[in-house]
């Protein structure tokens, strides 16, 4: 892909949606918060439709970049107990878009639309009898419908064929997927895969068919953990029997600014490129404080499904044509201000300034007010070439509940080479949109050492930033290669390994690559400011391959020779 910039052709995770606030008072623990999860994207009549949990509506986009919210109007008359859809399923059949939410009851409707952009829906059947939680529908090549569902730390993922005329099950549901965390480390419960008191959850089923084989995907071990991931099993038939793919989980994001890549959907864009959309984790104000991420995906020549989350929250291109390699979508624009000096207008309590540049969405700086005039200045340490900026708001002391329309953010970003003379590079002073994770690709690259973010308006609460992220190129050299890279696999429990290496003086982060073959290093873990990592996601019965690169403002080091670990 070209590295030239002009009109915005890139995006950056988390996806910049007008996320609703938690709609349920009982789930507000440490403050009112935005949240959404369990996404599904379907391509319908040339546009993309995104449905997710508890949004009282959905989004559509022509390009996977700019999303337009549509407030649905069809739910309440049918189900007064709920005013929203949880973990919805959406699918296309017979040139019609179908939609249903999760439910344990037998009277939940299945809706349909041929004009979802204008919010025109009708009830296809007012009582879908299966009553599935975390449902996913799949339409096979022979037009048969299949339903996959389940969300439990006791029960498995089920599958059943659905009669497309009566909408009743053709036969009894079959058990398709159980967890086996005694073998697969990535299925263990807990933030550090070490919680022995609760069984892991299996949930969020999804199905794709590639080259005649069926790929059943599901999430585990829990939506509140950084290790939330999507695994995959493969079968010759839509109802199995299924066996685990060797590369698992296929969608995982253990490091970086925002972590987690579970309970999602795999789909083709209009050019035939494969993508995976999934749930990212914050879990600060509440366990279910979550966001949505979008990553390139692929199926390799051996039929292995993978998701590319390498630099998964850095800027990536949105392709305008069929591409051969998902890796080519990374812009190469590096983070320029990790843990660099920060100045602020004020600080509230312990929400200190450097939390805005520590590459952790769980921490944030907060000003003492949300007033116009609060500001933050990031010093990159030297004059750099800036290509893009991402501003992540933290909604400190927000007062909203549920989906709030017609709220907005306004701000200005200034740039300076000396900290004295400033020029405006982003002006959102007239913005009327809710942009909690605003990402702006500059129309022209800017040379600067300092960037200043000036608050003009926040929708509610204080001016608080979890990530003031500046992307581009430094004026130096990429880091040296890593030395003394060691992977010590635990012999008593071969699901885990201790990875260690010598620090590289001119690096601020590292990417560890893991795979089941030297040419299949599909798992990537970004580690900031440390020279060790405890990896706990292995299949105890197979060998693994590892390598590592160092990262700084100027680029990436050469990788080391791949290391095999038995």
GUMI-684827 format. One record per residue (C-alpha): x, y, z. Coordinates in steps of 0.25 Angstrom, whole numbers. Each point is the difference from the previous one (the first is absolute). Layout:
N
     px     py     pz
      X      Y      Z
...
//
This chain:
566
     px     py     pz
      0      0      0
      5     14     -3
      5      8     12
     -4     13     -6
    -11      8      7
    -12      8     -5
    -14     -3      3
     -2     -9     12
      2    -14     -4
      4     -6     13
     -6     -4     13
      4     -3     14
     -5     -9     11
     -9      1      8
    -10      3    -10
     -5     14      1
    -15     -2      3
    -10      8      8
      0    -11     10
    -12      0     10
      1      0     15
     -3    -11      9
    -15     -2     -1
     -2     -8     13
      2      7     14
      4    -13      7
     12      0     -9
      5     13      3
     11     -2     11
     11     10     -1
     -6     10     -9
     -9      1    -12
      7     -4    -12
     -1     -3    -15
     -1    -14     -4
     -3     -9    -12
      5    -14     -4
     -4    -13     -8
      1      7    -13
     -5     -6    -14
      2      7    -13
     -7     -4    -12
      2      5    -15
    -14      3     -5
     -3      7    -13
     14      6     -1
      0      6     14
      5     -6     13
    -10     -1     12
      6     -1     14
     -9     -6     11
      5     -1     15
     -5     -1     14
     -9     10      7
      1     11    -10
    -15      3     -3
      3      0    -14
     11     -4    -10
     10      7    -10
      2     -1    -15
     13      4     -8
      3      1    -14
     15     -2      2
      3     -6     14
      5     14      5
    -12      9      1
    -11     -6      8
    -14      6      1
     -9     -4     11
    -15     -4     -2
     -9      0     12
     -9    -12     -1
    -15      1      3
     -5    -14     -1
      4     -7     13
     -9      6     12
    -14     -4     -6
      4    -14      0
      8     -2     13
     -3     11     10
     10     -7     10
     12      4     -8
      3     13     -8
     12     -5     -7
      7    -12     -7
     11     -8      7
     10     -8     -8
     -9      1    -13
      1     -9    -12
     -1      6    -14
      1     -7    -13
     -4      1    -15
     -9    -10     -7
     -9      2    -13
      5     14     -1
     -6      3     13
      7      5     13
     -4     -8     12
      2      4     15
     -3     -6     14
      6      2     14
      4    -10     11
    -12     -6      8
     -3    -12      9
    -15      2     -3
     -8     -6    -11
     -7     13     -5
     11      8     -5
     -2      6    -14
      8     -2    -13
      1     13     -8
      2      2    -14
      4     12     -9
      3      3    -15
      2     15      4
      8      0     13
      7     13     -3
    -14      7      1
     -3     -8     13
    -12     -7     -8
     -2    -14      7
    -11    -10      2
     -2    -12      8
      3    -13     -7
     -5     -8     11
     -5      5     14
      4    -12      8
     14     -7     -4
     -2    -13      8
     15     -4      2
      3     11     10
     15      1     -2
     10      8      8
     12      6     -8
     -7     -5    -13
      7     -1    -14
     -7     -4    -13
      7     -6    -12
     -6     -2    -14
      7    -11     -7
      2     -1    -15
    -12     -9     -1
     -8     11      6
     -2     -8     13
      0      8     13
      8     -4     12
      0      7     14
     11     -1     10
     -1      5     14
      4     -1     15
      6      9     11
      4     -8     12
     11     -5      9
     -8    -13      1
     -6     -3    -13
      6     -1    -14
     -2      7    -13
    -12     -6     -7
     -4     -1    -15
    -13     -3     -7
     -6      1    -14
    -12      9     -1
    -11     -2    -10
      0     13     -8
    -15     -1     -2
     -5     -3     14
     12      5      8
     -1    -12      8
     12     -9      3
      1    -12    -10
      5     -9     11
      6      1     14
     11      9      3
     14     -6      0
     12      2      9
     11      6     -9
     11      6      9
      5     -2     14
     12      6      7
     12     -7      4
      9      9      8
      8    -11      6
      6     -1    -14
     -2     14     -6
      6     11      9
     -8     11     -7
    -13     -5      5
      4      2     15
     -8     10      8
      5     13      6
      8     12     -4
     13     -8      1
     -6    -14     -4
      1     -4     14
    -14      0      7
     -2    -14      4
    -13      3      8
     -9      3    -13
     -2     -8    -12
      3      8    -13
    -12      4     -9
     -2     -5    -14
     -9     10     -8
     -2      9    -12
     -1    -11    -11
      3      4    -15
      1     -8    -13
      7      1    -13
      2     -9    -12
     14      0     -7
      4     -9    -11
    -11    -10      3
      3     -1     15
     -8      6     12
      7      8     10
     -7      1     13
      5     12      8
     -3      3     15
      5      9     11
      7     -3     13
      4      1     12
     -8     12      5
     -4     14     -7
      7      8     12
     14     -6     -2
     11      5     -9
      1    -15     -5
    -14      1     -6
      2     -7    -13
     -7     -8    -11
      3    -14     -3
     -3     -9    -12
     -4    -14     -3
     -1     -6    -14
     -9    -11     -5
     -5     -6    -14
    -14      3      4
     -8     12      6
     -4     -8     12
     14     -7      2
      7     -8      5
      9     12      3
     15     -1      4
      9     12      5
      8      7    -11
     15     -1      4
      2     15      0
     -9      4     12
     -5     10      4
     -1      6    -14
     -4     14      5
      8      5     12
      5     13      5
      8     -2     13
      8     13     -1
     -1     15     -4
     -9     12      3
    -12     -8      0
     -1    -15      2
     -9    -12     -3
     -6     -5    -13
    -11     -9      3
    -15     -2     -3
      0      5    -14
     -3     -3    -15
      8     -3    -12
     -4      6    -13
      4      4    -14
      0     15     -5
     -5      4    -13
     14     -3     -7
      1    -14      6
      9      3     11
     -2     -8     13
     -2      8     14
     -3     -4     14
     -8     10      9
      1     -3     15
     -1      5     14
     11      8      7
      1      1     15
      1     12     10
     -7     -6     12
      3     12     10
    -13      7      3
     -7    -14     -1
      4    -14     -5
     -8      2    -12
      6     13     -5
      4     -4    -14
      3      6    -14
      0     -6    -14
     13     -3     -9
      1     -3    -14
     12     -8     -6
      4     -6    -13
     -1    -15     -1
      3    -11    -10
      0    -15     -3
     14     -5     -4
      3    -11    -11
     -1    -11     10
    -14      5      5
      4      6     13
     -9     12      4
      8     11      7
     -3     14      4
     11     11     -1
      1      8     13
     14      4     -2
      1     15      3
    -15     -2      1
     -3     14      7
     10      7    -10
     -5      7    -13
     -4    -10    -11
     -4      3    -14
    -14     -4     -5
      2     -7    -13
     -7      5    -13
      3    -13     -7
      3    -15      2
     13     -2      8
      9    -12      1
      6      2     14
     -8      6     12
     14      5      6
      1     10    -12
    -11      8      7
      9      5     11
      4     14     -3
     13      0      6
     -3     12      8
      6     -1     14
     -5      5     14
      8     12      2
     -3      4     15
      0    -13      8
      3      5     15
      6     13     -5
     -1     13      8
    -14      6      2
     -5     13      5
    -15      2      4
     -9     12      4
     -4     -8     13
     -1    -13      6
    -11     -7      8
      4     -9     11
      9    -11     -4
     -3      0    -15
     13      5     -3
      5      6    -13
      9    -11     -5
    -12    -10      0
     -4      7    -13
     13     -5     -7
      2    -14      7
     -6     -8    -11
    -10     -6      9
    -15      3     -2
     -3     -5     14
      7     13      6
     -3     14     -3
      3     15      3
    -11      8      5
     -1     15      1
     -7      6     12
    -11      5     -9
     -7     -2    -13
      1     15     -3
      4      6    -13
     15      3      1
      5    -12      7
     12     -5     -8
     11    -11     -1
     14      2     -7
      8    -12     -5
     15      2     -2
      5    -11    -10
     15      4      4
      4      4    -14
     -6      5    -13
     -8    -11     -7
     -8     -2    -12
    -15     -1      5
    -10     -8     -9
    -11     -2      9
     -6      2     14
    -10     -8      8
     -7      6     12
     -6    -10     10
    -10      6     10
     -2     -7     14
    -14      6      4
      4      3     14
    -12      3      9
     -9     -1    -12
    -15      1      4
     -6     -7    -12
     -8    -14      0
     -3     -7    -13
      1      5    -14
      0     15      0
     -2      7    -14
      5     14     -4
     12      0      9
     14      5     -5
     14      3      3
      7     12     -5
     15      3      0
     12      6     -7
     14     -6     -2
     12      9     -1
     14     -4     -5
     13      7      4
     15     -3     -3
      5      9     12
    -11      1      9
     -2     15     -3
     -6      1    -13
    -12     -8     -3
     -9     -3    -12
    -13     -7     -1
      0    -14     -6
    -14     -5      4
    -12      8      3
    -12     -6      5
     -6     12      6
    -12     -1     -8
     -2    -15      1
    -14     -5      3
      3    -15      2
      3     -9     12
     15     -5     -3
      5     -7     12
     12     -6     -7
      2     10    -11
     11     -3    -10
      4     10    -10
     10     -2    -12
      6     13     -3
     -2      5    -14
     15      4      0
     11     -5      8
      5     10     11
     13      2      6
     -1      2     15
      6     -3     14
    -12      4      8
    -15     -3     -2
    -10      7      9
    -14     -5      1
    -10     12      5
    -14     -4      5
    -12      8     -5
    -11     -9      4
     -2    -14      6
    -14     -6      1
      0     -3     15
     10      0     12
     14      4      0
     10      1    -12
      7    -13      1
      9     -7    -10
      4    -15      0
      9      1    -12
      5     13     -7
      7     -8    -11
      9      6    -10
      4     -8    -13
     11      2    -10
     15     -1     -2
     12      4      9
     12      6     -6
     10    -11      5
      2    -15     -3
     -8    -12      3
      5     -7     13
     11    -11      0
     -4    -14      0
     -4     -8     12
     11     -8      7
      0    -12     10
    -14     -4     -4
     -4    -12      9
    -13     -7      1
     -1    -10     12
    -12     -9     -2
     -5     -5     14
      2    -15      0
    -10     -3     11
    -11      8     -8
      4      2    -14
    -12      9     -3
      9     11      5
     14      7     -2
      9     11      5
      5      8    -11
     12      9      3
     10      9     -8
     11     11      2
     -6     14      0
      3      8    -13
      4     14      4
     -7      7    -12
    -13     -8      1
    -13      3      8
     -7    -13     -4
      1    -14     -6
     -9     -9     -8
      1    -14      3
     -4    -10    -11
     -6    -14      3
     -4    -11     -9
     -2    -14     -3
     10      0    -11
     12      9     -4
     -9      6    -11
    -13      1      8
      4     10     11
    -14      5      0
     -1      4     15
      7     13      4
      1      6     14
      5     15      2
      8      2     12
      3     15      5
     11      3      9
      4    -14      5
      9    -11     -5
     -8    -12      5
    -13     -6     -2
     -8    -12      5
     -7     -7    -11
    -11     -9      5
     -8     -3    -13
      6    -12     -6
     -5    -14     -3
      8     -9      9
      1    -11    -11
      7      7    -11
     13      8     -3
      0     15     -2
      9     10     -7
      4     13      5
      7     13     -5
      1     14      4
      2     14     -5
      3     14      7
     -8     12     -3
      2     15      1
     -5     13     -6
      8     -3    -13
     -4    -14     -3
      2    -14      3
     13     -8      2
      4    -12     -8
     -6    -13      5
      8    -11      7
      1    -14     -5
    -12     -8      3
      1     -8     13
     -7    -13      1
     -5     -4     14
     -4    -15      3
//
